Amino acid sequence: MKLFIAALALSLAALLGVPAHADTTYTVEPFDLDGVVAWWQPTITQLQLGGSECPCEKVQYPSTGLPADNQKGADAIWALVQQGTIKPGDTLMGFSLGVQVISLFMSQHPLPGGVKLVLCGDTLFRNQQLVDAGQGIPWDTPNAVTMVANEYDGWSDQPDKTSAPGYWTAMLNAAIGGQQVHNYAATQPGAPANVVQTRGNITAILIPNQKLPLGDESQRPEIDGAYSRPAPSEQQTAAATDEQAPGPMEVSQAAEPAVGS
């Protein structure tokens, strides 16, 4: 009887054009003090990429930024996987510190096939560093991963050529950029101006920045010379739109359903 009811439900869903189950985006917040401070539960991740991945449900964990809490976040994701809550077709999305939590989880456990990852603002070089430390997204992951970084966001796009003449200028530029452009609410990951690299199932997207955080455009060649990743071409930089340019960080207190304990 149960099999008959399930088959009937699938048939009705197909006739009505409704999926058998709705795919869900699960967000891992960077600083959301679930179970720590009752009145401080901002939701930032659901606003990234213009909210295009949401409505979402957030993974509950005490995200204070401490390494022990990163592990609690990874454990919370694993519990949802084991319960069958996170399933093929769903998306796991992180922003900033939330990416570190997801990276730690991925270094410890597999995700079900068909679960996608969308990671903003703690990617590219940062994830490579985590991989080197045994805490990052495995480069041979079978899951589709999209990593998005704003150019010169010091949290996710740091210069790595320490011997370059402009290295320390680039470091200063990235430090300022970490304060100015660590925001992905207006980012358009599919814009033609973006620099896209693919390695296996991982797609890394660099969003060009029309303005240097330092403010002196004459320093751009010197700064770009301190990076090993490809720099946007002049045409790509010129094609970057206002929507690509990060603005002030938005923090939403809008209700976001939570899963987990």
Buried (B, 14 or more C-beta within 10 A) or exposed (E): EEEEEEEEEEEEEEEEEEEEEEEBBBBBBBBBBBEEEEEEBBBBBBBBBBEEBBEBBBBBBBBBEEEEBBBBBBBBBBBBBEEEBBBEBBBBBBBBBBBBBBBBBBBBEBBBEEBBBBBBBBBBBBBBBBBEEEBBBBEEBEBBBBBBBBBBBBBBBBBBEEEBEBBEBBBBBBBBBBEBBBBBBBBBBEBEBBBEEEEEBBBBBBBBBBBBBBEEEEBBEBBBBBBEBEBBEEEBBEBBEEEBBBEEEEEBEEEBEBBBE
